[in-house]
Amino acid sequence: MVKTVSTGQTLYFAQALLAGGWAADVRITMVDGLIRSIVSGEAPQPGDERHAIGLPGMSNVHSHAFQRGMAGLAESRSRSDDSFWTWRDIMYRFVDCINDEQLQVIAALAYVEMLESGFTRVGEFHYLHHDPAGDRYSNPAHLTQSIVAAAAESGIGLTHLPVFYAHGGFGGAEPSDAQRRFIHDLDSFAQLLETVRSAVASLPDAVVGIAPHSLRAVTIDELRHLADMAGDAPIHIHIAEQVREVKDCLAWSGARPVEWLLDHMPVDARWCLVHATHMTDREASSLGATGAIAGLCPITEANLGDGLFPAAPFLAAGGRFGIGSDSNVLIDLTEELRWLEYGQRLASKARNICATGPGRSSGQDIFEAAVDGGARALGVIGGLRVGGPADILSLDAKHPSLAGKSRGTILDAFLFASGRGAIDNVWRRGERLVTAGRHRDRDRLAERYRRVLTELVA
């Protein structure tokens, strides 16, 4: 179970990235898991815990935790048109086998790896609801409880996003048998949502949102009901991830997925559109103007051959984004952010695409944007702010790639040179969970994971 600091504790950082930018000689006092005060320009005091570089923790906007167990199982070519859709067939076969205990074990290690990588909160896009035969458990949140237990074991913050999945294709097509563990109607989903809210109550600051799986999996009437169910909570949806998805949407509706959604739903800051890979410049600009968050997952999008997000028109329209680990084939915050920028460089044959203007640091602009957008997408306060959660990273200033770096160049060196190897400590709600780059419970949870994976893939 996650613990919080019940009495005041102060961390001193020689440099820290605060909500207003870099500051020197920063003292952050934490009480009951929250930041009570932030003072800069002040010498360390007796009893302060001293560190060199402080950063805010990052929100992981999109995770399917169980897919961590698939890592390395879908990298053999199956046929000449190997694609996302052939990968999905492998995923369906894998998910057929998982029980509640195995789900908890896989998710717990995934969350440990997220914390070691700098993610302090996860948006769990959870669509595994029923037993292997597709029958409903007596407790609709039975498998959600495995996710909650994994979050408690690891200490990560949880925004749980129960997925509504009713159809197998656009226009309300019947689901396939392979999707039997996912399927709900609106009435049963309302029951699920109620039990999920009870299930997460044991965590200190859990958030519950709603996730219509995709335009393939819901009708317009269902989507409108789901938005009403959500109220002010986050709404996440997969959209425009694959070219075939765009073609199928055009054949069904005469519009592209993002275009159709913006025309039919009041998309606003509650929404996180996951991937949104295949947009015209007009769609990207329109989405950017809504205040919605684009949930980008560059490692998974590369692994699945999805394509590249059209960052330039989206950012030019004021678009906000968060970063996610999606399939969890590799969990690495710095690599997600690095490949966000590198993908744009490869597509445009230019450099520093995501920097917001001349003289701006690409690393800092990307990192700060992902902190802000990710927190908004998961319904929490982001950055190092008084009253916000004490979710903090420290970097090892002795890492060779950080030698001589300060302020504007620290995040460039962190993202593009040192990577996660420079992460020293991670605090979540004021409790240090990672020391010298390793989670305090890594060995036990990794050994348990090895046993479970051996059973699953034997």
N, C-alpha and C positions, 0 to 999 in steps of 0.2 A: 504494500500500500504506500502511496506517495505521502511523504512527510513534509511538513513545512517548518520554517524557522519560526519559533514562537516568541523569541526575544530578539532584540536588535542585534544585528551583525553588520559590520561595515567592510566592504571591499574597497581597496584603494587601487586605482589604475593610473599609471604614468600618462597614458593616453586612452581616451574612450570615445567611441562614436555615439553621441547622444542624439536625441530627436532633432536637435537644432544644428548638428554637425559635430566636428571633432572638438574636443576640449582636453586640456592638460590638467594633471594633478586632480583627478576626479575621485571623490569619496561617495560611494553608493551605500546607503543604509537600508537594510531589508528587515521587515517585520511581518510575521505571519504570511510569508511567501510573496509579499508585495514590496515594491520599492517605496520606502517611506520618505527618503530625501535623497537629492543629488546635489552635491556641492563641488564646484570646480575651482581651480586655482588655490587649493588649500593643501598644505603639507599633510602627510600621513600622520595619524595619531596612534598612540600606544593601543595595541589590541586590534588595529586594522590588519586585514589580510592583504598583503601587497602583491600586485601583479603588474605586468608591463602594458598590455594592450587589451582593452575591453570592447566587445561588440554585442549588439543585441542578438538574442536567439532568433532563428528563422522558422517560419511556418511552412510546413510541407502541405500544399493545398490539395494533393491528389495521390492517394495510395490505395492499392488493392493488396493488403498485407499478405494474403494467402499465396499470391503469385511469387513471393520471395522464394518459395519452395520449388518453383519451376526454373529458377535460374540455371542455365546451361542445358536444359532439356529440349530446347526448341531451336537449336543452332545447326541442325543437319538439314541439308536441302532435301525437300520432299518431292518436288517436281519443278518443271520449268517456270511455272507461274507462282512460285512460293511467295506468300504475301501475308499481310495481317490476317486474312481470312483463313489461311492454312494454320497460322499460329493460333488463331482462336479455336480451331478444332482440337489442337493439343491441349489448350487451356481447359476446354470443356471436359476432356478425358481426365485431366488432373483433378479438377474440382469434384468430379464424381466420387473420388476416393476419400476426401477429407472429412474427419469427424471433429467434434467440438474440442477435444483435448489436443488433437494435432493442430487445429487452427490456432489455438492459444500459443502453442510452442513456436509455431512459425512466426506468428505476429510479434511475439515477445522479442525474438532475436532481430526481426526487422526493425522494431522500435529502438532496440539497443544500438543498432548500426546507424539509425537516424540521429540519435542523440550524439554519438561519437562524431558524426559528420557535421553537427551544428544545428540540426533541426530540433526544436524544443516543443513543437506542437504538430500533430498530424491530422489532416482531414481524411478520415477513413471512409471511402466510397464503397459502402458495404452492400453487396447484392447476394451474398450467400445466406439464404434465410431458412431453407427447409432441409429435411433429411435426405439421404442419397436417393431414396425412391421418389422424392418430390412431395412427400407428405408433410403436413405442418406439425411442428412440435406443439405440445400442450401450452408451452410458454412461447409466444411468437418471437421473443427476444433471446431465445436459447443460444443462438450462435453469436449474437451481439454480446452476450455475457462473456464469451471467450475473448472478444476484442477488448472489453472493459478490463478483464483480468490481465491481459497482456500489457495494456497501458499502465495499470497499477504496478505490475512487476517491474516494468522498465522505468517508470516515472515520467513518461512523456505526457504532455497535454493532449487531450483528445477532443476534436470536433467530429462527432459521429454523424455520418450522412447515410441513413438508411435509404436504399435504392428502391424506387418503384419501377418494376419491369413487368409489363403485361402482354407485350406483343413481340413477334419475331421479325417484323418488317414494317415499313411505312404503310399508313392507311389502316392500321389495326389488324395486320396479318396474324394468324395463329402462331403462337410460339412453338419452337421445336422441342422434342423430347430432351435434347441436350440442355435446354434452358429450364428444366423442371424445378431446379432448386432455387430459382430466382423469382418465380411468378407470384404476383398478387393482383387482386382487384382493389378498387378504392376502399371498400369496407374493411377488408382484411388488412390493408395497409394502414388504415386509421388505427386499428387495434395494435398493429406492430408499433406504430409511432408512440402510442401511449405507453406500451411496455418498455420501449427503448428509453424513453425519458426517465422511467423509474430505474432502469438498469444502470444508467450512467450517474445516478445521484450519489453514488459512493465516491466518485472522483471529485477533487476540490473545485475545479472550474471547468468542467466539461460543458460543451455546447452541442445541441442537437439541431441539425438542419434537415433538409429534404433533398433527395437527388433523383429526379426523373432520369432514368438511365440515358436516354437519347431520344431523338425524334423517331427513331425506328421502333422504340419500345412503348411509346405512349400515343394516345390520340389527343387532339386539341382539347376536347372536353375534359379528359383526364388531367392534362397539363394545367388547365385553368383551376380545377379543383385542388391540385397539389400546391399551386401558388397560394391559394387561399389558406390551405392547411399550414403552410410555412409561416404565415404572419410576417414578423420582422426577422425571422431566422434565415440563415444562408440557404440559397438554392443553387445546387450544382448540377450541370448536365454535360455529358459528352456531346460534342458537335463538330461536324466537318473534319473529322480526323482522317478520312480516307477518300480518295478520288471516287471509288465506287459508291460510297455513301452519298456524295454530291450528285452523281449521275442518277442514282435511285430516287433521291429527293426531287430532282428536276422532273423525272418521269412521273412521279406521283402527284406533284403539286404545281409544277411549272416554275418553281423558285428554288434557289440554292438554300442549304440549311440555315445559315446565319441570317440570310435575307428573310426567309420564311419566319423564323423565330422573332425577329425584330418587327415584322409586320403584324404578327398575331398575338404577341405577349408584351406586357409593359415591363420590359427588361430594364432593371435599374441596379443600384449599388448592392442589392441583396444577391445578385446573380454572379456565378462563376461559370464561364463557358470554357470547358476543359478541351484543350487542343486548339480548336478553331483554326486548324491548319490551312484549310483550303477556302480562302476568302478572296474576293476581288478587292481592289483598292477601295472601292466604294463601300463594300461591306465592312472592311477593316476600319475605315474612318467612321462609319455609322456606329459600329460597336464601341469604338474608343470614346465617342461622345456620350454614351449612355451612363457611364460610371461603373459599369460592370467590370469584373476582373477576368482577364484571360488566364486560364490555368495552364501553364506551359510545362512540358515534361520532356526536355530535349533528349535525354538518354533513351527513354522508351520510344520516343518518336523516331529516333535514329534506328534503334534496334528493330522496330516493326516496319521500317521503310515508309513512314507516314508522309514525310515531306517537311518543309520549313515554314514556320509561322511568318506571315508578312508584317514584320515589326515596324518598318519605316512608316507606312501610312497610319498604322494603329497608334504609334507613339506620337506622331505629329498631331493627331486629333486629341491628345491628352489621355490616351488609353493607359490603363493600369494593368499590371500583371503580377501573378504569384508563380512560384515554382513548385513542382511536385515530382515525386519519384515513381508514380504510376505503377508499373509492373514490378518494380523493385529488383530488376535484373542486376542492377548495380546501384547501391545507395551511397551517394556522394554529392553533397550540397555544392561543393566548389565545382565539380565537373558539370553539374546541371547548368550552373550560371556561366561557366566558361563556354560550354557548347551552345548556349543561347547566343552569345556574341559570335563565336566562331562560325556557327551556321549562317548567320547573317553576312559575315565576311566572305564566306565561300560563295554565297549566292550573288552578292553584289560586287565581288572582286574589289573590295575596299576595306578600310579598317576603322575601328572605333565607331561602329554603327549605332550602338545603344547609348553612347555618351550624349548628354542633352545639349551640348554646345561646345564651342571652341574653348580649349583649355580645361575642359571637364574630364575627370577620371572615369574611364569606362567601368572599371571595377567598382568604384564607389557608387556611381549612378545605378548600375545594375543591382548591386547589393541593397542599397537603400530602397529602391523601387520594389524589390521583391519582399523586403521586410514589411513595407507599408501595404502593398497589395495583398500579400499572403495573409496578414493579420485581418484585413478587412474581409477577405474571402471566408475566413474561418470564424468570424464573429467575435474577435477579441481586440484588445489594445496592442499595437505593435510598437517596437522600439523601446529604448530605455527612457521611461517617463515616470514621474512620480504618480503613484496610484496604479501603475501597471504591474504585471507579474514580473518577478525577479528572474527572468529567463535571460541568461547572460553567457557569453563565450569569452574565454581568454585565449590569446595567441601567445605562442612561445617566441619571444623576441630574439632568442638565440638561434632560431632556425636560420640556416644560411640564406634562404631566399628573402628573409626579412631584414637582413643586415643593412643598416644605414637608412632604412625606410621610416618615414613619418607621415602622419596625416594623409594627404592625397595619394601617396604612393603605397600605403599599407595594403589597401584592398586590391590594388592592381597586382601587387606581389602575391597576396594571399590567393586570389582566384586564378591568376595566370601562371604562377611560378611554383609556389609551395604546395598548394592544394591542402587537403585535409590534414596532411602531416604536420602542419603548423598549429593545429588546434591542441591546446593544452588542457584546459578545464571547461566543463559545461555545468552551469547551475540551472536547475528548473524549479521555479517557485522557491528560490533561495537555498535549495539543497544541492550540494555538489554531487553530481551523478557520474561525471567523467573526470578522471585525473590522469595526466600524462597521456591523453588520447584514448584511454580505455575506460569503458563503463565498469563500474564497481562489481557488477554481477555477470560480466561477459562470460567468464569461464564456465560457470554453471549452466547458463542459458544456452551457450554454444554446444556444450556436450549433450544437453537434452535435445537440441535441434538435430544434431548428427544422428542420434538414435531414431528420431521420428522420420527423418528423410530417408534413412536406410530402409525403414519399414515401407514407406510410401513408394519408393522407386525400385524396390527389389523385384 
